[in-house]
């Protein structure tokens, strides 16, 4: 699974807009730029699914559950690959799920926010939220396996250039991956401009390699398009065909990337590039691999099935093909890494993850971010996976279960959208959902067989991250409830404290997560320092269930009297938060804000064990550890370091 690249997309988008002479405004995509956007999408969105020919066909026949590469099985597998692409990518994602956008944005969390907003307060909302969070957790497992799998599979092609490379394949793959992670902090706008031409060349190369072999066996095209061959495979072999689905699904890994990147390129351009270019190129290559292995004159050639992709290239093409394949896998890996940054930012904003340091690598493109903890954590896990599994064939056993699990969850979320948001009648929605659920359950079930061979790895990673996400969300909610219970009403405080305390010049901004009651930091400051500033701002940051909030809805200001003001800053879950920058635009509460005359007061909570804990003790300790290690509000909200005062308090949950 790949929630594809915020950063790379912004880079490619910049290049496209520069060429078109247009700017990026919101998420509208005009007809005259559709072709350019489609080309840009090829460079960013299809990296993961585009690298599948390197290993998907091979793993179906020569993987952990090998099958005989004869006419029946090759036609059956090719038919399964084609109809999987049509059902999963074309019908499910391009034609159905991509219509469910959250103000132009896609992806599991964006869809979850859309559902939560429209179904607030309903009893079935919480299980749906848990499903969406689990899909997010599975993505992190997938974002570790994808770079390891794709880069390893491409570097293994070096052994076909020269046998002397064989002992160095794993070190070379590790060097490429470490270099890729090391470059993340510099941003990817410039690199993103190269993605389109490289991936265009790569997909063209896939198509040409396939055609070279298809011309010797043209009948394979009709056999691939014929769904009876897939049905015949199941009729003759039954359980063997079911097991083969676990490898066939590798051909559609990355399908959800189309949905995740919809905000950057639009549904139309992504669908156009998929149907007109990417799908034909992929299928020509798969059919070419099948035609080569099953040559009409030579008969079945099992020796070629060990690595059909690299054995289908002419000798003179070996070096450029391998180099293009490695570049394509680097792009696919980049997209996954950048997707992890984007998803993490969304999870932080929506309250499923503690604050982490988010660095913006571009002054003009807000989507270009870098999160050091996520970057180095992913790198360590990718290195461990490469060393532990040692080859792309071994990694294939771990690859797929996270993808199919996420696809199944997407269908569950989609069923909610069809019935509650779009109000489809049952006669219309049920047949569509039945097809999607049957396909998803079949793929997920086939991948469960891989669990003992390595499929447990993404499941273990996913469950660990799911525990962290839900623990943080639950602990944060309990902490806010506890703090709200003892909060003094604002009108009472203003009347009693405004005239009794000494007023000093300047502005005090008290950050508070709740827009009701008096912030603890204000109470502590008054208790210990016995002064109040002339202008007091009670500032709350609210994250909406939409990706971007319009400028006119950004601020909400309420004059509470006696120099007190309640200020609420609204952000979308994909917008960076910069409090000083936002305050510059607020002038209606006693003049402009001067940073040298403004102090920011923050409250830092310390958790203590309660006699009746709201969570099991081990989860309380886990939440306390996450709270201690989260990024300080000062850095996260970009507050000036020399103007911040932190006041501590103890909270029992």
C-alpha positions as CSV (number, residue, x, y, z in Angstrom):
1,X,0.0,0.0,0.0
2,X,1.2,3.5,-0.7
3,X,-0.3,6.7,0.5
4,X,1.7,8.6,-2.1
5,X,3.9,11.5,-1.8
6,X,2.8,14.9,-0.7
7,X,6.3,16.2,-1.2
8,X,7.0,14.6,-4.6
9,X,3.6,15.6,-5.8
10,X,4.2,19.2,-4.9
11,X,7.5,19.1,-6.8
12,X,6.0,17.5,-9.9
13,X,3.0,19.9,-9.6
14,X,5.4,22.9,-9.5
15,X,7.1,21.7,-12.7
16,X,3.8,21.1,-14.5
17,X,2.4,24.5,-13.5
18,X,5.6,26.3,-14.5
19,X,5.4,24.7,-17.9
20,X,1.7,25.5,-18.2
21,X,2.1,29.0,-16.9
22,X,-0.6,28.5,-14.3
23,X,-0.7,28.5,-10.5
24,X,-2.1,26.0,-8.1
25,X,-5.3,27.4,-6.6
26,X,-7.1,25.1,-4.2
27,X,-7.8,21.7,-5.7
28,X,-9.5,22.6,-9.0
29,X,-8.1,21.1,-12.1
30,X,-8.9,22.8,-15.4
31,X,-9.5,20.9,-18.6
32,X,-6.6,22.7,-20.4
33,X,-4.1,21.4,-17.9
34,X,-5.5,17.9,-17.6
35,X,-2.9,16.3,-19.9
36,X,-0.1,17.9,-18.0
37,X,-1.5,16.8,-14.7
38,X,-1.9,13.3,-16.1
39,X,1.8,13.2,-17.0
40,X,2.7,14.5,-13.5
41,X,0.6,11.8,-11.9
42,X,2.5,9.2,-13.8
43,X,5.7,10.4,-12.1
44,X,4.3,10.4,-8.6
45,X,1.2,8.2,-8.2
46,X,2.1,5.0,-10.0
47,X,5.6,4.3,-8.6
48,X,4.5,1.4,-6.4
49,X,2.1,-0.4,-8.8
50,X,4.6,0.3,-11.6
51,X,7.4,-1.6,-10.0
52,X,5.2,-4.7,-9.5
53,X,6.2,-6.4,-12.8
54,X,9.7,-6.9,-11.3
55,X,8.4,-9.5,-8.9
56,X,4.6,-10.1,-9.1
57,X,4.6,-12.6,-12.0
58,X,7.7,-14.4,-10.6
59,X,6.2,-14.8,-7.1
60,X,3.0,-16.4,-8.5
61,X,4.9,-19.3,-10.0
62,X,8.2,-19.5,-8.2
63,X,7.3,-18.0,-4.7
64,X,6.7,-19.8,-1.5
65,X,3.8,-21.8,-3.1
66,X,5.1,-22.6,-6.6
67,X,2.8,-23.7,-9.4
68,X,3.7,-25.3,-12.8
69,X,4.3,-22.6,-15.5
70,X,2.2,-24.4,-18.1
71,X,-0.4,-23.0,-20.5
72,X,-3.4,-23.4,-18.2
73,X,-1.7,-21.6,-15.3
74,X,-0.1,-18.8,-17.3
75,X,-3.3,-17.9,-19.0
76,X,-5.1,-18.2,-15.7
77,X,-2.7,-16.0,-13.8
78,X,-2.5,-13.3,-16.6
79,X,-6.3,-13.2,-16.7
80,X,-6.4,-12.9,-12.9
81,X,-3.9,-10.0,-13.1
82,X,-5.9,-8.2,-15.7
83,X,-9.3,-8.5,-14.0
84,X,-7.7,-7.7,-10.6
85,X,-6.5,-4.4,-12.1
86,X,-9.9,-3.7,-13.7
87,X,-11.9,-4.6,-10.5
88,X,-9.6,-3.2,-7.8
89,X,-7.9,-0.2,-9.5
90,X,-10.3,0.9,-12.3
91,X,-13.8,0.1,-10.9
92,X,-13.1,0.3,-7.1
93,X,-10.7,3.2,-6.8
94,X,-10.8,5.3,-10.0
95,X,-14.6,5.0,-10.6
96,X,-16.0,4.7,-7.1
97,X,-13.9,5.5,-4.1
98,X,-12.2,8.5,-5.7
99,X,-15.6,10.1,-5.9
100,X,-15.6,10.3,-2.1
101,X,-13.2,13.2,-1.5
102,X,-12.9,15.4,1.5
103,X,-12.7,18.9,0.0
104,X,-10.6,17.5,-2.8
105,X,-8.3,15.3,-0.6
106,X,-8.3,11.5,-0.5
107,X,-6.7,8.8,1.7
108,X,-8.0,6.8,4.7
109,X,-7.7,9.6,7.2
110,X,-9.3,12.1,4.9
111,X,-12.2,9.7,4.3
112,X,-12.4,9.0,8.0
113,X,-12.7,12.7,8.8
114,X,-15.4,13.1,6.2
115,X,-17.4,10.2,7.7
116,X,-16.9,11.5,11.3
117,X,-18.1,15.0,10.4
118,X,-21.3,13.7,8.8
119,X,-22.1,11.1,11.5
120,X,-21.1,12.9,14.7
121,X,-22.7,11.5,17.8
122,X,-24.0,8.3,16.2
123,X,-23.3,5.0,18.0
124,X,-21.6,3.2,15.1
125,X,-19.1,6.1,14.6
126,X,-16.5,4.7,17.0
127,X,-16.0,1.3,15.3
128,X,-15.6,3.1,12.0
129,X,-13.0,5.4,13.5
130,X,-11.1,2.4,14.8
131,X,-11.1,0.8,11.4
132,X,-9.7,4.0,9.8
133,X,-7.0,4.2,12.5
134,X,-6.1,0.5,11.8
135,X,-5.8,1.2,8.1
136,X,-3.4,4.1,9.0
137,X,-1.4,1.7,11.2
138,X,-1.2,-0.9,8.4
139,X,0.1,1.8,6.1
140,X,3.2,2.3,8.4
141,X,3.9,-1.4,8.1
142,X,3.6,-1.2,4.4
143,X,5.8,1.9,4.2
144,X,8.6,-0.1,5.7
145,X,8.2,-3.1,3.4
146,X,7.7,-1.2,0.1
147,X,11.2,0.4,-0.1
148,X,12.9,-2.8,1.0
149,X,11.0,-4.9,-1.4
150,X,11.1,-2.7,-4.5
151,X,14.8,-1.6,-4.2
152,X,16.0,-5.2,-3.4
153,X,14.0,-6.6,-6.4
154,X,15.6,-4.0,-8.8
155,X,19.2,-4.4,-7.5
156,X,18.9,-8.2,-7.9
157,X,18.8,-7.4,-11.7
158,X,22.5,-6.4,-11.4
159,X,23.3,-10.1,-11.2
160,X,22.1,-10.4,-14.8
161,X,24.4,-7.7,-15.9
162,X,27.4,-9.3,-14.2
163,X,27.4,-12.4,-11.9
164,X,30.1,-10.7,-9.8
165,X,27.4,-8.4,-8.4
166,X,25.6,-11.3,-6.6
167,X,27.5,-11.0,-3.2
168,X,27.0,-7.2,-3.1
169,X,23.2,-7.0,-3.9
170,X,22.1,-6.5,-0.3
171,X,24.9,-4.0,0.5
172,X,24.1,-2.0,-2.7
173,X,20.4,-2.0,-1.8
174,X,21.2,-0.8,1.7
175,X,23.4,1.9,0.4
176,X,20.7,3.2,-2.0
177,X,18.0,3.1,0.8
178,X,20.3,4.8,3.4
179,X,21.1,7.5,0.8
180,X,17.4,8.0,0.1
181,X,16.5,8.5,3.7
182,X,19.5,10.8,4.3
183,X,18.4,13.1,1.5
184,X,14.8,13.6,2.9
185,X,15.7,16.6,5.0
186,X,16.6,18.6,1.9
187,X,13.1,18.4,0.4
188,X,12.1,16.8,-2.9
189,X,10.8,19.7,-5.1
190,X,13.8,19.6,-7.5
191,X,13.9,15.8,-7.5
192,X,10.1,15.7,-8.1
193,X,10.6,17.5,-11.4
194,X,12.6,14.5,-12.7
195,X,10.0,11.9,-11.6
196,X,7.7,12.4,-14.6
197,X,10.3,11.9,-17.3
198,X,11.9,8.9,-15.5
199,X,8.6,7.1,-14.9
200,X,7.4,7.9,-18.5
201,X,10.7,6.2,-19.8
202,X,10.2,3.3,-17.4
203,X,6.6,2.6,-18.4
204,X,7.6,2.9,-22.1
205,X,10.4,0.4,-21.4
206,X,7.9,-2.0,-19.8
207,X,5.6,-1.8,-22.8
208,X,8.4,-2.3,-25.4
209,X,9.9,-5.3,-23.5
210,X,6.5,-6.9,-23.4
211,X,5.8,-6.3,-27.1
212,X,9.1,-7.9,-28.1
213,X,7.8,-11.2,-26.8
214,X,4.1,-10.8,-27.5
215,X,4.8,-10.6,-31.3
216,X,5.9,-14.2,-31.2
217,X,2.8,-15.3,-29.3
218,X,0.0,-12.7,-30.1
219,X,-2.8,-15.0,-29.1
220,X,-1.8,-14.4,-25.4
221,X,-3.6,-11.0,-25.6
222,X,-7.1,-12.5,-26.1
223,X,-6.3,-15.3,-23.6
224,X,-5.4,-12.6,-21.0
225,X,-8.6,-10.6,-21.6
226,X,-10.8,-13.7,-21.4
227,X,-12.1,-14.0,-17.8
228,X,-13.0,-17.7,-18.5
229,X,-9.2,-18.5,-18.1
230,X,-9.3,-17.2,-14.6
231,X,-12.4,-19.2,-13.8
232,X,-10.9,-22.3,-15.4
233,X,-7.8,-21.9,-13.2
234,X,-10.1,-22.0,-10.1
235,X,-12.2,-24.8,-11.5
236,X,-9.3,-27.1,-12.3
237,X,-7.0,-26.3,-9.3
238,X,-9.3,-24.8,-6.7
239,X,-7.2,-24.2,-3.6
240,X,-4.0,-23.8,-5.6
241,X,-5.6,-20.9,-7.5
242,X,-6.8,-19.4,-4.2
243,X,-3.2,-19.5,-2.9
244,X,-2.0,-17.9,-6.1
245,X,-4.2,-14.9,-5.3
246,X,-1.7,-14.1,-2.5
247,X,1.0,-13.4,-5.2
248,X,-1.4,-12.0,-7.9
249,X,-2.3,-9.2,-5.5
250,X,1.3,-7.9,-5.7
251,X,0.3,-6.6,-9.1
252,X,-2.2,-4.1,-7.7
253,X,-0.2,-3.0,-4.6
254,X,-0.2,0.8,-4.7
255,X,-3.8,1.1,-6.0
256,X,-4.8,3.1,-3.0
257,X,-2.1,5.6,-3.9
258,X,-4.5,6.9,-6.6
259,X,-6.9,7.9,-3.9
260,X,-4.4,9.3,-1.5
261,X,-2.9,11.7,-4.2
262,X,-6.2,12.8,-5.6
263,X,-5.8,16.2,-4.0
264,X,-2.7,17.0,-6.0
265,X,-3.7,15.8,-9.4
266,X,-7.5,15.3,-9.5
267,X,-9.6,12.3,-10.2
268,X,-9.8,13.0,-14.0
269,X,-6.0,13.2,-14.7
270,X,-5.2,10.2,-12.5
271,X,-7.9,8.1,-14.3
272,X,-6.7,9.3,-17.7
273,X,-3.1,8.4,-17.0
274,X,-4.1,5.0,-15.6
275,X,-6.4,3.9,-18.4
276,X,-4.5,5.5,-21.4
277,X,-0.9,4.7,-20.4
278,X,-0.1,2.9,-17.1
279,X,-2.6,0.0,-17.4
280,X,-1.6,-0.8,-21.0
281,X,2.1,-0.6,-20.3
282,X,1.8,-2.9,-17.2
283,X,-0.4,-5.5,-19.0
284,X,1.9,-5.6,-22.1
285,X,4.8,-6.4,-19.8
286,X,2.9,-9.1,-17.9
287,X,1.8,-10.6,-21.1
288,X,5.3,-10.4,-22.5
289,X,6.6,-12.3,-19.4
290,X,3.9,-14.9,-20.0
291,X,4.7,-15.2,-23.7
292,X,8.4,-15.6,-23.1
293,X,7.9,-18.4,-20.5
294,X,5.3,-20.1,-22.6
295,X,6.8,-19.9,-26.1
296,X,4.5,-21.6,-28.7
297,X,7.4,-23.5,-30.3
298,X,9.6,-24.2,-27.3
299,X,6.9,-25.2,-24.9
300,X,7.0,-24.4,-21.2
301,X,10.4,-23.1,-20.0
302,X,10.5,-23.4,-16.2
303,X,14.1,-22.1,-16.1
304,X,12.8,-18.6,-17.1
305,X,10.2,-18.4,-14.3
306,X,13.0,-17.9,-11.7
307,X,13.2,-14.2,-12.8
308,X,11.2,-13.5,-15.9
309,X,11.4,-9.7,-15.8
310,X,15.2,-9.5,-16.1
311,X,15.4,-12.5,-18.4
312,X,13.0,-10.9,-21.0
313,X,15.5,-8.1,-21.8
314,X,17.8,-8.3,-24.8
315,X,21.5,-8.5,-23.8
316,X,22.2,-5.0,-25.2
317,X,19.5,-3.5,-23.0
318,X,20.6,-5.0,-19.7
319,X,22.4,-2.0,-18.2
320,X,19.8,0.7,-19.1
321,X,16.9,-1.6,-18.1
322,X,18.4,-2.3,-14.7
323,X,19.3,1.4,-14.1
324,X,15.7,2.5,-15.0
325,X,14.3,-0.2,-12.8
326,X,16.4,1.0,-9.8
327,X,15.4,4.6,-10.5
328,X,11.7,3.6,-10.6
329,X,12.0,1.7,-7.3
330,X,13.7,4.8,-5.7
331,X,10.8,6.9,-6.9
332,X,8.3,4.4,-5.5
333,X,10.1,4.4,-2.2
334,X,10.3,8.2,-2.1
335,X,6.6,8.4,-2.6
336,X,5.9,6.0,0.3
337,X,8.3,7.9,2.6
338,X,6.8,11.2,1.8
339,X,3.4,9.7,2.2
340,X,4.4,8.6,5.7
341,X,5.3,12.2,6.5
342,X,2.0,13.5,5.2
343,X,-0.1,10.8,7.0
344,X,1.8,11.5,10.2
345,X,1.0,15.2,10.0
346,X,-2.7,14.4,9.4
347,X,-2.7,12.0,12.4
348,X,-1.1,14.7,14.7
349,X,-3.6,17.3,13.6
350,X,-6.6,14.9,14.1
351,X,-5.4,14.0,17.6
352,X,-4.2,10.4,17.0
353,X,-0.5,11.0,17.5
354,X,1.6,13.2,19.9
355,X,3.2,16.3,18.5
356,X,6.4,15.6,16.5
357,X,8.9,18.0,15.0
358,X,7.7,18.9,11.6
359,X,10.1,20.8,9.3
360,X,8.9,22.6,6.2
361,X,11.4,22.1,3.4
362,X,9.8,24.7,1.1
363,X,8.8,28.3,1.7
364,X,6.2,28.1,-1.1
365,X,4.7,24.6,-1.0
366,X,3.2,23.8,2.4
367,X,2.8,20.1,1.5
368,X,6.6,19.7,1.5
369,X,7.4,18.5,5.0
370,X,10.0,16.4,6.8
371,X,9.5,14.6,10.1
372,X,12.9,13.5,11.5
373,X,11.5,10.9,13.9
374,X,9.4,9.2,11.2
375,X,12.3,9.3,8.7
376,X,14.9,7.7,10.9
377,X,12.4,5.2,12.4
378,X,11.5,4.1,8.9
379,X,15.1,3.8,7.9
380,X,16.0,1.6,10.8
381,X,13.1,-0.7,10.2
382,X,13.8,-0.9,6.4
383,X,17.4,-1.9,7.1
384,X,16.3,-4.5,9.6
385,X,13.8,-5.9,7.0
386,X,16.4,-6.1,4.3
387,X,19.0,-7.9,6.5
388,X,16.3,-10.2,8.0
389,X,14.7,-11.4,4.8
390,X,17.8,-11.0,2.5
391,X,15.9,-11.2,-0.8
392,X,12.9,-9.8,-2.5
393,X,11.4,-13.3,-2.9
394,X,11.5,-13.8,0.9
395,X,10.1,-10.3,1.5
396,X,7.2,-11.1,-0.9
397,X,5.8,-13.3,1.8
398,X,5.5,-10.3,4.1
399,X,4.3,-8.0,1.3
400,X,0.6,-7.9,0.5
401,X,-1.2,-8.6,3.8
402,X,-1.0,-4.9,4.9
403,X,-2.2,-3.8,1.4
404,X,-5.1,-6.2,1.3
405,X,-6.1,-5.4,4.9
406,X,-6.1,-1.7,4.0
407,X,-8.1,-2.3,0.8
408,X,-10.7,-4.3,2.8
409,X,-11.0,-1.4,5.3
410,X,-11.4,1.1,2.5
411,X,-14.4,-0.9,1.3
412,X,-15.9,-0.9,4.8
413,X,-15.5,2.9,4.9
414,X,-16.9,3.1,1.4
415,X,-20.0,1.2,2.5
416,X,-20.7,3.9,5.1
417,X,-20.2,6.6,2.5
418,X,-22.7,5.0,0.0
419,X,-25.4,4.6,2.6
420,X,-25.1,7.6,4.9
421,X,-23.4,10.3,2.7
422,X,-24.6,9.6,-0.8
423,X,-27.9,8.0,0.3
424,X,-27.7,5.2,-2.3
425,X,-30.7,2.8,-2.2
426,X,-29.9,-0.8,-1.2
427,X,-30.6,-2.2,-4.7
428,X,-27.9,0.0,-6.1
429,X,-25.3,-0.1,-3.3
430,X,-25.3,-3.8,-2.3
431,X,-24.3,-5.3,-5.7
432,X,-21.3,-2.9,-5.9
433,X,-20.3,-3.6,-2.3
434,X,-20.7,-7.3,-2.8
435,X,-18.3,-7.4,-5.7
436,X,-15.7,-5.3,-3.8
437,X,-16.1,-7.3,-0.5
438,X,-15.8,-10.7,-2.4
439,X,-12.6,-9.5,-4.1
440,X,-11.1,-8.0,-0.9
441,X,-11.9,-11.0,1.3
442,X,-10.5,-13.4,-1.3
443,X,-7.2,-11.5,-1.5
444,X,-6.9,-10.9,2.3
445,X,-7.7,-14.6,2.9
446,X,-5.1,-15.7,0.4
447,X,-2.5,-13.5,2.1
448,X,-3.3,-14.9,5.6
449,X,-1.6,-18.1,4.4
450,X,1.6,-16.1,4.2
451,X,1.5,-15.2,7.9
452,X,3.9,-18.0,9.1
453,X,6.4,-17.2,6.2
454,X,6.7,-13.5,7.1
455,X,3.2,-12.0,6.9
456,X,3.2,-11.6,10.6
457,X,5.8,-8.8,10.3
458,X,3.4,-6.1,8.9
459,X,0.6,-7.3,11.2
460,X,2.9,-7.0,14.2
461,X,4.0,-3.5,13.1
462,X,0.4,-2.5,12.4
463,X,-0.9,-3.7,15.8
464,X,1.9,-2.0,17.6
465,X,1.2,1.3,15.9
466,X,-2.5,0.9,16.3
467,X,-2.0,0.5,20.1
468,X,0.1,3.7,20.1
469,X,-2.5,5.7,18.1
470,X,-5.5,4.6,20.1
471,X,-3.7,4.9,23.5
472,X,-2.8,8.5,22.6
473,X,-6.3,9.4,21.4
474,X,-7.9,7.8,24.5
475,X,-5.4,9.3,27.0
476,X,-5.7,12.8,25.4
477,X,-9.5,12.6,25.7
478,X,-9.4,11.5,29.4
479,X,-6.8,14.2,30.2
480,X,-9.0,16.9,28.6
481,X,-12.1,15.7,30.5
482,X,-10.2,15.7,33.8
483,X,-8.9,19.2,33.2
484,X,-12.3,20.5,32.1
485,X,-14.0,19.2,35.2
486,X,-12.1,21.6,37.5
487,X,-12.1,24.6,35.2
488,X,-13.6,27.9,36.4
489,X,-16.1,29.6,34.1
490,X,-14.5,32.5,32.3
491,X,-17.2,35.2,33.2
492,X,-16.7,34.4,36.9
493,X,-13.0,34.6,36.6
494,X,-13.0,37.9,34.7
495,X,-15.2,39.6,37.3
496,X,-13.3,38.4,40.3
497,X,-9.7,38.6,39.1
498,X,-9.7,41.6,36.7
499,X,-10.1,44.3,39.4
500,X,-8.3,42.5,42.3
501,X,-5.0,41.6,40.5
502,X,-2.3,44.1,39.5
503,X,-2.3,44.8,35.7
504,X,1.1,45.1,34.0
505,X,1.8,46.3,30.4
506,X,2.0,44.0,27.5
507,X,0.1,41.0,26.0
508,X,-0.2,37.5,27.5
509,X,-1.3,34.7,25.2
510,X,-2.5,31.6,27.1
511,X,-2.6,28.5,25.0
512,X,-5.5,26.1,25.9
513,X,-6.9,23.0,24.2
514,X,-10.4,23.8,25.4
515,X,-12.4,26.9,24.3
516,X,-14.3,26.7,27.6
517,X,-13.1,27.6,31.1
518,X,-9.9,29.3,32.4
519,X,-6.6,27.8,31.2
520,X,-4.6,26.2,34.0
521,X,-1.5,28.2,33.0
522,X,-3.5,31.5,33.7
523,X,-4.6,30.3,37.1
524,X,-1.1,29.2,38.0
525,X,0.4,32.5,36.8
526,X,-2.1,34.5,38.9
527,X,-1.5,32.3,41.9
528,X,2.3,32.6,41.8
529,X,3.0,35.9,40.2
530,X,-0.2,37.8,41.3
531,X,-0.3,39.9,38.1
532,X,-2.4,40.1,34.9
533,X,-1.3,41.6,31.6
534,X,-3.2,44.5,30.1
535,X,-4.3,42.3,27.2
536,X,-5.0,38.7,27.8
537,X,-5.6,36.3,24.9
538,X,-7.0,32.8,25.5
539,X,-5.9,31.0,22.4
540,X,-7.3,27.7,21.2
541,X,-6.1,25.9,18.0
542,X,-8.9,23.9,16.4
543,X,-8.3,21.3,13.7
544,X,-11.3,20.9,11.3
545,X,-12.3,17.7,9.6
546,X,-11.4,19.2,6.3
547,X,-7.9,19.5,4.7
548,X,-7.9,23.3,4.3
549,X,-9.8,26.1,6.0
550,X,-10.6,29.2,4.0
551,X,-8.8,32.4,5.1
552,X,-12.1,34.1,6.1
553,X,-12.9,31.2,8.5
554,X,-9.4,31.1,10.0
555,X,-10.0,33.3,13.1
556,X,-12.9,33.6,15.5
557,X,-12.5,36.4,18.1
558,X,-14.7,37.1,21.2
559,X,-14.2,40.1,23.5
560,X,-14.8,38.9,27.1
561,X,-14.3,42.4,28.6
562,X,-11.7,43.8,31.0
563,X,-8.9,43.2,28.4
564,X,-9.7,39.5,28.0
565,X,-10.2,38.0,24.6
566,X,-11.0,34.5,23.4
567,X,-9.3,33.7,20.1
568,X,-9.9,30.5,18.2
569,X,-7.6,29.7,15.2
570,X,-9.1,27.2,12.8
571,X,-6.8,25.0,10.6
572,X,-7.4,22.1,8.2
573,X,-5.7,18.8,9.0
574,X,-3.2,19.3,6.2
575,X,-2.3,22.9,7.1
576,X,0.8,23.9,9.0
577,X,0.3,25.8,12.2
578,X,2.2,29.1,12.8
579,X,0.8,31.1,15.7
580,X,2.9,34.2,15.4
581,X,2.1,34.4,11.7
582,X,-1.6,34.1,12.4
583,X,-1.5,36.8,15.2
584,X,0.0,39.3,12.7
585,X,-3.3,39.2,10.8
586,X,-5.4,39.8,14.0
587,X,-5.9,43.6,14.6
588,X,-9.3,43.8,16.1
589,X,-8.5,43.2,19.8
590,X,-6.6,46.2,21.0
591,X,-4.1,46.8,18.1
592,X,-1.4,44.7,16.5
593,X,0.6,42.1,18.2
594,X,4.3,43.0,18.8
595,X,6.3,39.8,19.6
596,X,8.7,41.8,21.9
597,X,5.7,42.8,24.0
598,X,3.9,39.4,23.9
599,X,4.5,36.5,26.3
600,X,3.1,33.0,25.6
601,X,2.1,30.9,28.6
602,X,1.9,27.1,28.1
603,X,0.8,24.4,30.5
604,X,2.8,21.2,30.7
605,X,1.0,18.3,32.3
606,X,2.5,15.5,34.4
607,X,0.4,12.4,34.7
608,X,-0.1,10.7,38.0
609,X,-1.7,7.3,38.6
610,X,-5.4,7.5,39.6
611,X,-7.1,5.2,42.1
612,X,-9.7,4.4,39.3
613,X,-7.7,4.7,36.1
614,X,-9.5,5.5,32.9
615,X,-7.2,3.1,31.1
616,X,-5.3,0.0,32.2
617,X,-2.1,0.9,34.0
618,X,0.2,-0.2,31.2
619,X,-1.6,2.0,28.8
620,X,-1.5,4.9,31.2
621,X,2.3,4.5,31.5
622,X,2.5,4.2,27.7
623,X,0.5,7.5,27.3
624,X,2.7,9.2,29.9
625,X,5.8,8.1,28.0
626,X,4.4,9.5,24.7
627,X,3.4,12.7,26.5
628,X,6.9,13.2,27.9
629,X,8.5,12.6,24.5
630,X,6.2,14.7,22.3
631,X,7.4,17.9,20.7
632,X,6.9,20.9,22.9
633,X,4.1,23.2,22.0
634,X,6.6,26.0,21.7
635,X,8.3,24.4,18.8
636,X,5.3,22.8,17.2
637,X,3.3,26.1,17.1
638,X,6.5,28.0,16.1
639,X,6.4,30.3,19.1
640,X,9.4,32.6,19.7
641,X,11.7,30.7,22.1
642,X,12.5,33.8,24.3
643,X,8.9,34.8,24.8
644,X,7.6,31.5,26.2
645,X,6.8,30.6,29.9
646,X,5.9,27.0,30.8
647,X,3.9,26.3,33.9
648,X,3.5,22.7,35.1
649,X,0.5,20.9,36.6
650,X,-0.4,17.4,37.7
651,X,-3.3,15.4,36.2
652,X,-4.7,12.0,37.2
653,X,-6.6,10.1,34.5
